Amino acid sequence: MALEHPKNYQVWHHRREICSNLGDGSLETKFCSNALKYDSKNYHAWAHRQWAVKKFQLWEGELEYTECMLDEDVRNNSVWNHRWFIVQNNNVVSMTLENVNISQREVEFAFEKLEKARRNESCWNYLRGLYEFACRQHAVTLRSDIRQRLREKCLAILEQDAENIYSCALLVDLYEDEQSTTALKKAKKLLNSLMNELDLVRRPYWLFRAQLKLQNELKVYQKKAKKDQISKKEIENHIQQLEEEVNARHAAELIPFKSSVETMEEPKPTENETLICSKKQTSKAQRMRDRKKKEENERRERIEEANKHIVSKREIEIEQIQRKLIPLNLDIREIPSDGNCLYQALSDQINQANTTFQDLRKLASEYIRANPDNFIPFIAFDSSNPEKSNSERFEEYCEKIVNSSEWGGQLELRALSCSLQKKIEIFTGESDVIVIGNEFEGSSLRLT
């Protein structure tokens, strides 16, 4: 039944119960391999394989299996997830302080795969996970060694691919972790590049990172000032100077993004509207909603203004995508480009009329919460507060999906694909169509 209906969750669950009661899972990895031959991204097959491997201690040959699978498809995120599961849980090959060579070997393995696809987000997330593991283990030598190797690799890739945002993003984290004056200056330069040139789509996120960096610099300076017995007035002057410099720079950067809406005059209220306003004041909750709506509109307008500066590239990409859509008898439908655009685009295609983008945000968050082992290794947690545990950071990440306008990415798409039991196809200009949830049958949801 599982091979005939590989996407039927009940069949896999029933097989798991049978194996558990029989106490014999020796044939399960072979069975999963057969299922994965037909669909190498079948979520149920990978989940069952991980359960069987851990339950019956079938670790032997698993690393080699992932290597073979990645040779076939280096972008298969499910394989990268399984490899991380193996090195984290297998006592023989797991990464520990006493087994430093495993960490170094995994870094070199990821480097080798990165050469095949330098913009493979799964591989970059795997490298980030290795580095964060070293940070969590408080292994100073291991941490320094991996940081040096990652920095060298990122710089080498940027020499050949100067617009690789994954390499730049990882370099920012590495430089900030190093904490030296030179490294912090380099991190600031990369942040500005990501914010203003390379990654305009996630500009609000990089702006937040820049502000967070300023706060960290102020804390470091305050500690140093206290140690060097610098007067309170000098400290305040220095802090004010830093804040003024940052505010001035951000103000200058935002000039091209200011909307002409600011120059428009608001319509004068009618006599009836004036009478109503005089009799009843706007409630506090309504004022908060109005302010939030205004901020969202201003943010959307800034993004639209920013898109005007890259219109030529955008038009080229749209033309390339349209050529791919013509044989499918499809056309592009414009969705407002904001933090909710991914969810808006999907809700627009779902047949259920009452499904909103807020519903999809909640659905993605709930699925990620219910399957933490499949997502935590690939989430770039904010490491600014080392006192927080990964579980706390994970909970914050899930909350942010529901209660903010944070941009959605590959992890959220995977969660929605599994929750909706639908395949999601992503059309891009130059590369092939990216398919998420290839194990699901029926009509696809399509994005560009």
TIBAZA-373046 format. One line per 8 residues: their letters; for each residue x, z, y of C-alpha. Coordinates in Angstrom, 2 decimals, padded with zeros to 5 digits, always signed. Example, Ala and Ser with C-alpha at 12.3 -4.5 7.8 and 13.67 -1.06 7.14 Angstrom:
BEGIN
AS = +012.30 +007.80 -004.50; +013.67 +007.14 -001.06;
END
This chain:
BEGIN
MALEHPKN = +000.00 +000.00 +000.00; +002.79 +000.87 +002.45; +004.50 -002.48 +001.93; +001.20 -004.37 +002.21; +000.10 -002.35 +005.26; +003.37 -001.08 +006.81; +001.67 -000.06 +010.07; -000.93 +002.16 +008.43;
YQVWHHRR = +000.01 +005.71 +009.40; -002.23 +007.31 +006.76; -000.39 +005.53 +003.94; +003.00 +006.82 +005.10; +001.62 +010.33 +005.56; +000.14 +010.28 +002.05; +003.45 +009.10 +000.58; +005.26 +011.94 +002.36;
EICSNLGD = +002.88 +014.50 +000.86; +003.40 +013.07 -002.63; +007.21 +013.15 -002.35; +007.14 +016.66 -000.95; +005.02 +017.99 -003.82; +007.03 +016.14 -006.48; +010.30 +017.39 -004.97; +011.96 +014.02 -005.51;
GSLETKFC = +012.81 +011.63 -002.67; +015.77 +009.81 -004.19; +014.08 +006.42 -003.88; +012.73 +006.86 -000.35; +015.65 +005.40 +001.61; +015.60 +002.27 -000.56; +011.83 +002.03 -000.11; +012.16 +002.32 +003.67;
SNALKYDS = +014.90 -000.32 +003.68; +012.54 -002.75 +001.95; +009.84 -002.04 +004.54; +012.32 -002.50 +007.40; +013.34 -005.92 +006.08; +009.93 -007.18 +007.20; +009.90 -005.28 +010.48; +013.17 -003.66 +011.58;
KNYHAWAH = +011.38 -001.69 +014.33; +008.56 -000.20 +012.25; +008.16 +003.27 +013.75; +006.48 +004.74 +010.65; +009.25 +003.50 +008.34; +011.98 +005.02 +010.53; +010.10 +008.31 +010.89; +009.60 +008.51 +007.12;
RQWAVKKF = +013.27 +007.69 +006.51; +014.43 +010.49 +008.82; +012.09 +012.95 +007.13; +013.28 +011.98 +003.63; +016.97 +012.02 +004.57; +016.74 +015.52 +006.01; +014.32 +016.91 +003.43; +016.26 +015.72 +000.36;
QLWEGELE = +019.77 +015.65 +001.91; +020.20 +011.88 +001.46; +022.88 +011.55 +004.14; +025.30 +009.41 +002.15; +025.44 +005.82 +003.33; +023.14 +006.31 +006.33; +025.81 +005.67 +008.96; +026.84 +002.50 +007.17;
YTECMLDE = +023.19 +001.43 +007.04; +022.83 +001.79 +010.81; +026.00 -000.28 +011.30; +024.53 -003.11 +009.24; +021.24 -002.95 +011.13; +022.99 -003.02 +014.51; +025.04 -006.01 +013.40; +021.71 -007.82 +012.97;
DVRNNSVW = +020.15 -006.58 +016.23; +022.32 -004.53 +018.57; +019.35 -003.89 +020.88; +017.21 -002.22 +018.22; +016.51 +001.15 +019.83; +015.10 +002.55 +016.56; +018.49 +002.11 +014.86; +020.32 +003.84 +017.71;
NHRWFIVQ = +017.82 +006.69 +017.48; +018.41 +007.01 +013.72; +022.18 +007.03 +014.15; +021.89 +009.84 +016.71; +019.67 +011.72 +014.25; +022.36 +011.40 +011.56; +025.32 +012.58 +013.66; +023.28 +015.46 +015.06;
NNNVVSMT = +021.89 +016.80 +011.76; +024.31 +015.92 +008.96; +026.70 +018.84 +008.43; +029.33 +016.50 +006.99; +029.55 +014.07 +009.90; +027.88 +016.04 +012.69; +029.63 +016.45 +016.02; +031.03 +019.96 +016.33;
LENVNISQ = +033.89 +021.57 +018.19; +035.86 +021.63 +014.96; +035.21 +017.94 +014.28; +036.27 +016.27 +017.51; +037.17 +013.01 +015.77; +033.48 +012.32 +015.06; +032.66 +012.32 +018.77; +035.60 +010.06 +019.57;
REVEFAFE = +034.67 +007.73 +016.73; +031.08 +007.44 +017.96; +032.28 +006.61 +021.47; +034.50 +003.82 +020.12; +031.63 +002.58 +017.93; +029.32 +002.36 +020.96; +032.05 +000.59 +022.95; +032.33 -002.03 +020.23;
KLEKARRN = +028.57 -002.68 +020.28; +028.53 -002.70 +024.07; +030.77 -005.76 +024.07; +027.96 -007.71 +022.40; +025.39 -006.78 +025.07; +026.74 -005.10 +028.17; +023.29 -004.46 +029.60; +021.90 -002.91 +026.43;
ESCWNYLR = +020.17 +000.24 +027.71; +020.00 +001.81 +024.22; +023.79 +001.71 +023.87; +024.31 +003.20 +027.35; +021.86 +006.00 +026.56; +023.76 +006.70 +023.34; +027.03 +007.04 +025.29; +025.34 +009.32 +027.81;
GLYEFACR = +024.07 +011.47 +024.93; +027.59 +011.81 +023.51; +028.93 +012.95 +026.87; +026.09 +015.42 +027.45; +026.72 +016.83 +023.97; +030.33 +017.56 +024.94; +029.09 +019.24 +028.14; +026.62 +021.42 +026.21;
QHAVTLRS = +029.30 +022.47 +023.73; +031.56 +023.66 +026.59; +034.39 +021.76 +024.91; +036.74 +021.29 +027.86; +039.25 +019.03 +026.10; +036.57 +016.94 +024.39; +034.57 +016.69 +027.60; +037.59 +015.56 +029.61;
DIRQRLRE = +038.66 +013.05 +026.97; +035.22 +011.44 +026.65; +034.80 +011.38 +030.43; +038.13 +009.56 +030.82; +037.26 +007.02 +028.11; +033.80 +006.39 +029.57; +035.17 +006.01 +033.09; +037.77 +003.46 +031.96;
KCLAILEQ = +035.13 +001.49 +030.06; +032.66 +001.50 +032.95; +035.31 +000.27 +035.39; +036.43 -002.44 +032.98; +032.84 -003.68 +032.59; +032.27 -003.64 +036.35; +035.28 -005.90 +036.82; +033.46 -008.55 +034.78;
DAENIYSC = +029.86 -007.62 +035.62; +029.78 -006.12 +039.11; +025.97 -005.72 +039.13; +025.70 -003.73 +035.90; +023.45 -000.86 +037.03; +023.86 +001.08 +033.76; +027.63 +001.22 +034.21; +027.27 +002.27 +037.87;
ALLVDLYE = +024.70 +004.96 +037.03; +026.90 +006.50 +034.36; +029.92 +006.39 +036.67; +027.98 +008.37 +039.29; +027.36 +011.15 +036.76; +030.98 +011.13 +035.59; +032.38 +011.31 +039.12; +029.99 +014.09 +040.12;
DEQSTTAL = +030.92 +016.08 +037.02; +034.61 +015.73 +037.84; +034.02 +017.51 +041.19; +037.25 +016.35 +042.84; +037.12 +015.18 +046.47; +038.15 +011.62 +045.56; +035.64 +011.44 +042.71; +032.79 +012.70 +044.89;
KKAKKLLN = +033.56 +010.03 +047.50; +033.43 +007.37 +044.79; +030.12 +008.78 +043.53; +028.69 +008.61 +047.05; +029.80 +004.98 +047.43; +028.20 +004.01 +044.11; +024.98 +005.83 +045.01; +024.74 +003.85 +048.24;
SLMNELDL = +025.35 +000.62 +046.34; +022.63 +001.39 +043.78; +020.22 +002.52 +046.47; +020.65 -000.41 +048.85; +021.79 -003.38 +046.73; +021.82 -003.18 +042.95; +018.71 -001.19 +042.01; +016.12 -001.52 +044.76;
VRRPYWLF = +013.33 -000.99 +042.26; +014.47 +002.60 +041.73; +015.54 +003.15 +045.33; +013.44 +006.37 +045.72; +015.21 +007.87 +042.70; +018.69 +007.09 +044.04; +017.68 +008.43 +047.46; +016.67 +011.66 +045.74;
RAQLKLQN = +020.04 +011.74 +043.94; +021.85 +011.33 +047.27; +019.90 +014.23 +048.77; +020.59 +016.35 +045.71; +024.28 +015.55 +046.01; +024.25 +016.76 +049.63; +022.66 +020.04 +048.57; +025.35 +020.56 +045.92;
ELKVYQKK = +028.08 +019.83 +048.47; +026.60 +022.42 +050.83; +026.53 +025.05 +048.08; +030.17 +024.35 +047.20; +031.18 +024.56 +050.85; +029.32 +027.84 +051.35; +031.12 +029.41 +048.39; +034.48 +028.14 +049.63;
AKKDQISK = +033.74 +029.36 +053.15; +032.88 +032.81 +051.88; +036.11 +032.94 +049.89; +038.21 +031.73 +052.85; +036.36 +034.08 +055.23; +035.17 +031.31 +057.54; +032.84 +032.51 +060.28; +029.09 +032.08 +059.94;
KEIENHIQ = +028.94 +029.90 +063.05; +031.54 +027.47 +061.67; +029.61 +027.25 +058.40; +026.37 +026.47 +060.23; +028.09 +023.84 +062.39; +029.61 +022.14 +059.35; +026.28 +022.12 +057.48; +024.49 +020.73 +060.53;
QLEEEVNA = +027.12 +018.01 +060.89; +026.74 +016.96 +057.24; +022.96 +016.87 +057.49; +023.07 +014.84 +060.70; +025.46 +012.32 +059.13; +023.23 +011.87 +056.09; +020.04 +011.64 +058.14; +021.63 +009.11 +060.49;
RHAAELIP = +022.84 +006.98 +057.59; +019.45 +007.07 +055.85; +017.66 +006.26 +059.11; +019.91 +003.24 +059.61; +019.26 +002.11 +056.04; +015.49 +002.43 +056.46; +015.32 +000.26 +059.60; +014.79 -003.00 +057.62;
FKSSVETM = +012.06 -001.32 +055.56; +009.89 -000.05 +058.43; +006.47 -001.63 +058.37; +004.72 -003.27 +061.27; +001.78 -000.99 +060.50; +003.33 +001.61 +062.81; +002.67 -000.65 +065.80; -000.99 -001.20 +064.95;
EEPKPTEN = -003.61 +000.71 +066.89; -006.08 +002.76 +064.94; -009.74 +001.70 +065.39; -011.66 +003.91 +067.77; -014.34 +006.02 +066.09; -017.99 +005.26 +066.75; -020.29 +007.74 +068.45; -021.71 +008.82 +065.08;
ETLICSKK = -018.23 +009.35 +063.62; -017.20 +011.39 +066.66; -020.32 +013.52 +066.33; -019.69 +014.16 +062.64; -016.03 +015.09 +063.26; -017.00 +017.50 +066.01; -019.54 +019.24 +063.78; -017.41 +019.49 +060.63;
QTSKAQRM = -013.63 +019.72 +060.40; -011.73 +017.97 +057.61; -011.02 +020.31 +054.71; -007.45 +021.28 +053.83; -007.69 +019.54 +050.45; -008.92 +016.34 +052.09; -006.10 +016.43 +054.62; -003.60 +016.77 +051.76;
RDRKKKEE = -005.18 +013.81 +049.96; -005.13 +011.74 +053.14; -001.49 +012.58 +053.77; -000.54 +011.75 +050.20; -002.39 +008.42 +050.42; -000.68 +007.62 +053.71; +002.76 +008.41 +052.26; +002.02 +006.24 +049.22;
NERRERIE = +000.96 +003.32 +051.44; +004.07 +003.69 +053.60; +006.24 +003.79 +050.48; +004.57 +000.66 +049.13; +005.07 -001.11 +052.45; +008.76 -000.18 +052.50; +009.18 -001.61 +049.01; +007.38 -004.81 +049.99;
EANKHIVS = +009.58 -005.09 +053.07; +012.66 -004.59 +050.91; +011.51 -007.34 +048.56; +011.61 -009.80 +051.45; +015.41 -009.49 +051.48; +015.65 -010.62 +047.86; +012.91 -013.21 +047.99; +015.12 -016.07 +046.84;
KREIEIEQ = +016.12 -014.34 +043.60; +012.53 -013.24 +043.05; +011.15 -016.75 +043.48; +013.71 -018.14 +041.05; +012.80 -015.53 +038.45; +009.05 -016.08 +038.91; +009.52 -019.82 +038.43; +011.52 -019.19 +035.23;
IQRKLIPL = +008.84 -016.83 +033.91; +006.03 -019.26 +034.74; +007.76 -021.96 +032.71; +007.65 -019.60 +029.72; +003.98 -018.77 +030.32; +002.70 -022.36 +030.63; +002.86 -023.08 +026.84; +000.92 -019.84 +026.26;
NLDIREIP = -001.73 -020.85 +028.81; -000.97 -017.69 +030.82; -000.36 -017.01 +034.48; +001.15 -014.17 +036.52; -001.18 -011.62 +038.08; +000.30 -009.67 +040.99; +000.26 -005.85 +040.79; +001.33 -003.71 +043.80;
SDGNCLYQ = +005.01 -002.88 +043.35; +005.14 +000.91 +043.39; +005.93 +003.72 +040.97; +002.63 +003.17 +039.16; +002.91 -000.61 +038.76; +003.85 -000.48 +035.06; +000.81 +001.63 +034.21; -001.44 -000.38 +036.56;
ALSDQINQ = -000.40 -003.61 +034.85; -001.20 -002.24 +031.39; -004.53 -000.68 +032.42; -005.51 -004.03 +033.92; -005.17 -005.65 +030.49; -006.79 -002.96 +028.35; -010.37 -003.77 +027.41; -011.65 -000.24 +028.08;
ANTTFQDL = -013.00 -000.52 +031.61; -012.60 +003.16 +032.43; -008.92 +003.37 +031.51; -006.88 +004.10 +034.65; -003.15 +004.24 +035.25; -003.46 +008.06 +035.36; -004.91 +007.97 +031.83; -001.94 +005.91 +030.63;
RKLASEYI = +000.54 +008.28 +032.30; -001.10 +011.19 +030.49; -001.14 +009.25 +027.19; +002.59 +008.45 +027.44; +003.45 +012.05 +028.31; +001.44 +013.46 +025.40; +003.05 +011.09 +022.90; +006.58 +011.90 +024.09;
RANPDNFI = +005.76 +015.63 +023.90; +004.47 +015.22 +020.35; +007.60 +013.32 +019.22; +010.53 +014.97 +021.04; +013.16 +014.08 +018.43; +012.52 +010.37 +019.01; +012.97 +010.55 +022.77; +015.25 +013.45 +023.80;
PFIAFDSS = +018.51 +011.68 +022.80; +017.68 +008.81 +025.16; +016.45 +010.75 +028.20; +018.93 +011.03 +031.07; +018.35 +014.65 +031.98; +019.25 +016.02 +035.41; +022.34 +018.17 +034.78; +022.48 +019.67 +038.28;
NPEKSNSE = +021.22 +023.01 +036.97; +023.31 +023.96 +033.90; +021.26 +027.10 +033.34; +018.25 +025.09 +032.22; +017.88 +024.34 +028.54; +017.16 +020.87 +027.22; +013.66 +021.96 +026.23; +012.96 +022.99 +029.84;
RFEEYCEK = +014.35 +019.70 +031.16; +012.28 +017.83 +028.56; +009.12 +019.62 +029.69; +009.90 +018.77 +033.33; +010.40 +015.12 +032.34; +006.99 +015.01 +030.62; +005.31 +016.73 +033.57; +006.88 +014.25 +035.98;
IVNSSEWG = +005.35 +011.35 +034.05; +001.84 +012.75 +034.62; +002.10 +014.33 +038.05; +004.29 +011.96 +040.06; +004.77 +008.30 +040.87; +008.01 +008.14 +038.86; +008.80 +004.63 +037.63; +008.15 +004.01 +033.96;
GQLELRAL = +010.81 +002.55 +031.66; +011.55 +001.64 +028.07; +010.79 +005.13 +026.74; +007.36 +005.21 +028.38; +006.62 +001.69 +027.12; +007.54 +002.74 +023.59; +005.29 +005.79 +023.83; +002.36 +003.71 +025.11;
SCSLQKKI = +002.90 +001.04 +022.47; +002.70 +003.65 +019.68; -000.25 +005.47 +021.27; -002.28 +002.31 +021.85; -001.11 +000.70 +018.58; -000.34 -002.46 +020.52; +002.64 -004.73 +020.90; +004.05 -004.99 +024.45;
EIFTGESD = +005.90 -008.16 +025.47; +008.15 -008.18 +028.55; +008.91 -011.59 +030.08; +012.07 -011.96 +032.15; +013.63 -014.90 +033.91; +016.86 -015.57 +032.03; +016.71 -013.56 +028.79; +014.37 -013.87 +025.81;
VIVIGNEF = +011.04 -012.06 +025.63; +011.59 -008.35 +024.92; +009.12 -007.02 +022.34; +008.26 -003.33 +022.03; +006.07 -002.23 +019.13; +006.64 -005.31 +017.01; +005.12 -003.45 +014.08; +001.63 -003.59 +015.59;
EGSSLRLT = -000.70 -006.50 +014.95; -003.38 -008.00 +017.16; -003.27 -009.08 +020.78; -000.28 -008.13 +022.91; -000.01 -006.51 +026.31; +002.29 -008.55 +028.54; +004.47 -007.55 +031.48; +007.06 -009.27 +033.67;
END
